[in-house]
Amino acid sequence: MFIYGMLLAASDDYVVQSNRESGKGRSDCVIKPIDKSKSAVIVEFKHVKKIPPGDLEKEAQEGLGQIDEKSYVHDLKREGYERVHKYCIAFHKKICVVAM
């Protein structure tokens, strides 16, 4: 919820959606610019309860795989967005890894 609250500041130029049904599942966060010539963003969040070495990196990569596997980009492409950036943020307490 903290991330979504921060993104509200961009609500004049972007639409921020959470848990939006897309493709074969529900993406955690979609950020769509009003101007479709700009890039849209899909963010997947992964909460990791225990972190053996390398676990956060692995979870972040798996989250990127989930975006592709579940075709979250499909609806954005259908809406006319040509550029879509994909991110996964894997986190444990205050530690996080971002993959793109």
SEVOMAR-23413 format. One record per residue (C-alpha): x, y, z. Coordinates in steps of 0.5 Angstrom, whole numbers, plus 2048, in hexadecimal, padded with zeros to 3 digits. Last residue first. Layout:
XYZ/...
//
This chain:
81C7F47E2/81E7F27E9/81E7F57F0/8207F37F6/81E7F57FD/8207F5804/81C7F8809/8187F280B/8197ED806/8187F07FF/8177EE7F8/8157F37F3/8147F17EC/8147F67E6/8117F67DF/8117FC7DA/80C7FC7D5/80D8007CE/8088007C9/8028017CD/7FC8017C8/7F67FE7CD/7F87F77CA/7FF7F87CC/7FD7FA7D3/7F87F47D3/7FE7EF7D1/8037F17D6/8017ED7DC/8027E77D7/8027E27DD/8087DF7DC/80B7E57DA/80A7E97E0/80B7E27E4/8127E27E1/8137E97E4/8117E77EB/8167E07EA/81C7E57E9/81A7E97EF/8197E37F3/8207E07F1/8237E77F3/8207E77FA/8227E07FB/8297E17F9/82C7DF800/8267DC805/8217E2806/81B7DF809/8147E2809/8147E5802/80F7EA7FF/80F7EA7F8/80C7F07F4/80B7F17ED/80B7F77E9/8087F97E2/80A7FF7DF/8078037D9/80C8077D5/80A80E7D1/80780E7CA/80080C7CE/7FF8137D1/7FB8117D7/80180E7DA/7FF8077DD/8028047E3/8007FD7E5/8017FA7EC/8017F37EF/7FF7EF7E8/7F97EB7E8/7F87E47E4/7F87E17DD/7F97E87D9/7F77ED7DD/7F27EE7E4/7F57F47E7/7F77F37EE/7F97FA7EF/7F88007EA/7FC8067E9/7F980B7E4/7FE8107E2/7FF8187E0/7FB81B7E6/7FC8157EA/8038167EB/8038177F2/7FE8117F3/80580D7F2/80780E7F9/80180C7FC/8018057F7/8088047FA/806805801/800800800/
//
